Amino acid sequence: MRLLSLLSLSFIMACNSPEPQQPAVEALLPAELKTATFPIHLSVEQQVPDTRLWQEQMQQAVDGTDGMVAEAYFCSRFDSSLVFALLRSGTAVGLSQFVGKWNAANAIAPTLAYLQNMDTMDVNFGAGDIYIYVSHPVKDFDHWHTTYLSLESYKGMDSIYGLGLFRGVTSPETVSVLSRSVSLVKASDYSKVLDESGILKAAGVTGEPNASVWRRLQY
């Protein structure tokens, strides 16, 4: 009888015990995203052994998350194992769910960046299959943006097409530009002109640009 009473008491206590509190899904995200305006873009960069398998798994994860959309997939022009995805999320919950799933699925955590799109974006705009992604810090975004817009005519003449302009959510002083070029030669010439003209310094760029060259992956 005593054993039965103890078992009954344990059962009652277990039923009445509060369930452990689960952390909110948004807790996986940087604090800055709590006040950010959605949609938010997410860039994912990582090294993978199988590019096609990575793309398929990434698309499955995107399809299984409400509000997530894959804008484009890329691999490096110089190292096909280096891949880059540009995603878009309409909600903080969906973004957090995706980040949790993708981090858990990868033994080595990918490099993630949360981006606010500052312009319309069309990854299919322009000719050529060379995609250039450049990030750098700026002193004043509005001043830099004015200079960036003044380069549009030159970029078009030299077959450089601006596709998207982003500002870091966790580091708003960092801007990133996605462009498309007809060739590596044209892209290199354009970069050389920027370096030699002093335009970047005049625009308030305060650090060395981080540039990468990509090839578009079709799904």
C-alpha positions in Angstrom: 0.0 0.0 0.0 2.8 2.4 0.9 4.5 1.8 -2.5 1.2 2.4 -4.3 0.7 5.6 -2.4 4.1 6.9 -3.3 3.5 6.0 -7.0 0.2 7.9 -6.9 1.8 10.9 -5.3 4.6 11.0 -7.9 2.1 10.8 -10.7 0.1 13.7 -9.3 3.2 15.8 -8.8 4.3 15.1 -12.4 0.9 16.1 -13.7 1.0 19.4 -11.8 4.6 20.3 -12.5 4.9 23.2 -15.0 6.3 22.3 -18.3 9.9 23.5 -18.9 10.0 26.8 -20.7 11.2 26.6 -24.3 13.2 29.6 -25.5 11.4 31.7 -28.0 12.4 31.0 -31.6 13.4 34.6 -32.0 16.1 34.1 -29.4 18.2 32.5 -32.1 18.4 35.8 -33.9 20.5 38.9 -33.1 18.7 41.4 -30.9 18.7 44.0 -33.8 16.2 41.9 -35.7 13.6 42.4 -33.0 13.1 46.0 -34.3 14.0 45.4 -37.9 11.5 45.9 -40.8 10.8 42.6 -42.6 11.3 41.2 -45.1 15.0 40.5 -44.2 17.5 39.0 -46.5 19.9 36.3 -45.3 23.1 35.5 -47.0 24.6 32.0 -46.3 28.2 31.2 -47.2 29.9 27.9 -46.6 32.3 25.3 -47.9 30.6 22.1 -48.9 31.8 18.7 -50.4 28.9 18.4 -52.9 27.4 21.6 -54.4 24.4 20.0 -55.9 23.5 18.1 -52.7 23.9 21.4 -50.7 21.6 23.2 -53.1 18.9 20.5 -52.8 19.1 20.3 -49.0 19.0 24.1 -48.8 15.9 24.3 -51.1 14.2 21.6 -49.0 14.9 23.6 -45.8 13.6 26.8 -47.5 10.4 25.0 -48.8 9.8 23.6 -45.3 9.9 27.1 -43.6 6.9 29.5 -43.8 7.8 32.8 -45.4 11.3 31.8 -46.6 12.2 32.3 -50.3 15.4 31.4 -52.1 16.4 34.4 -54.3 19.5 32.8 -55.8 22.2 30.2 -55.3 25.9 30.7 -56.3 29.2 28.9 -56.3 32.6 30.5 -56.5 34.1 31.0 -59.9 37.5 29.8 -58.5 36.5 27.2 -56.0 33.2 25.2 -56.7 33.1 23.9 -53.1 32.5 27.5 -51.8 28.8 28.3 -52.1 26.6 31.3 -51.4 22.8 31.5 -51.0 20.7 34.7 -50.9 17.4 34.1 -49.1 14.5 36.2 -48.0 12.2 35.9 -45.0 9.0 37.6 -44.4 8.9 37.0 -40.6 11.2 36.8 -37.6 9.7 33.4 -36.6 10.3 31.9 -40.0 13.9 33.3 -40.2 14.7 31.9 -36.8 13.3 28.5 -37.6 15.3 28.3 -40.7 18.5 29.4 -39.0 18.0 26.9 -36.2 17.4 24.0 -38.7 20.3 24.9 -41.0 22.8 25.4 -38.1 21.8 22.0 -36.7 22.2 20.3 -40.0 25.8 21.5 -40.5 28.7 20.3 -38.5 30.6 23.5 -39.3 28.4 26.6 -38.8 27.9 28.6 -42.0 28.7 32.3 -42.2 25.4 34.2 -41.9 24.7 37.8 -42.6 21.3 39.5 -42.0 20.7 42.2 -44.6 18.1 45.0 -45.2 17.4 45.4 -48.9 17.8 49.1 -49.7 16.7 48.9 -53.4 14.7 46.7 -55.7 16.5 43.5 -56.7 16.5 41.4 -59.8 19.2 38.7 -60.0 18.2 38.0 -63.6 18.9 41.6 -64.8 21.7 42.3 -67.2 23.9 40.2 -69.4 26.8 37.8 -68.5 27.2 35.1 -65.9 29.8 36.8 -63.6 28.3 37.9 -60.3 30.3 40.1 -58.0 29.4 40.6 -54.3 31.2 43.4 -52.5 30.9 44.4 -48.9 32.6 47.3 -47.1 32.1 49.7 -44.2 31.1 53.3 -44.8 31.1 56.4 -42.7 27.7 57.7 -43.7 25.3 55.6 -45.7 23.3 58.4 -47.3 26.5 60.1 -48.6 27.8 56.8 -49.9 24.5 56.0 -51.5 24.5 59.3 -53.5 27.9 58.5 -54.9 26.8 54.9 -55.7 23.9 56.2 -57.7 26.1 58.6 -59.6 28.1 55.5 -60.9 25.0 53.9 -62.6 25.6 55.4 -66.0 29.2 54.3 -66.1 28.4 50.8 -64.9 25.9 50.4 -67.7 28.3 51.6 -70.3 30.9 49.2 -69.1 28.4 46.3 -68.8 28.3 46.2 -65.0 24.7 45.8 -63.8 23.7 46.5 -60.2 21.3 43.9 -59.0 20.9 44.5 -55.3 22.0 46.9 -52.5 22.0 45.8 -48.9 22.8 47.2 -45.5 23.8 45.1 -42.6 21.1 44.7 -39.9 23.6 44.0 -37.1 26.2 46.3 -38.6 24.4 49.2 -40.4 27.7 50.8 -41.3 28.4 47.8 -43.7 27.0 47.9 -47.2 26.9 45.1 -49.7 26.4 45.3 -53.4 25.5 42.4 -55.8 26.3 43.1 -59.4 26.5 41.2 -62.7 29.1 41.6 -65.4 29.6 40.3 -68.9 33.1 39.2 -68.1 35.8 39.0 -65.5 37.8 41.5 -67.6 35.1 44.1 -67.4 34.6 43.5 -63.7 38.4 43.9 -63.1 38.6 47.1 -65.2 35.7 48.6 -63.3 37.3 47.7 -60.0 40.6 49.3 -61.1 38.9 52.5 -62.1 37.2 52.8 -58.7 40.6 52.2 -56.9 42.5 54.7 -59.0 39.9 57.4 -59.1 39.6 57.8 -55.4 35.8 57.5 -55.6 35.5 55.0 -52.8 37.4 57.2 -50.4 35.4 60.3 -51.4 32.2 58.2 -50.8 33.3 57.6 -47.3 34.4 53.9 -47.5 36.3 53.4 -44.3 37.7 49.9 -44.8 39.1 47.5 -47.4 36.3 46.1 -49.6 35.7 42.4 -49.4 34.9 41.2 -52.9 34.0 37.7 -54.2 33.1 36.4 -57.7 30.4 33.9 -58.2 28.6 31.8 -60.8 24.9 31.4 -60.7 23.5 27.9 -59.8 20.2 27.0 -61.4 17.7 24.9 -59.4 
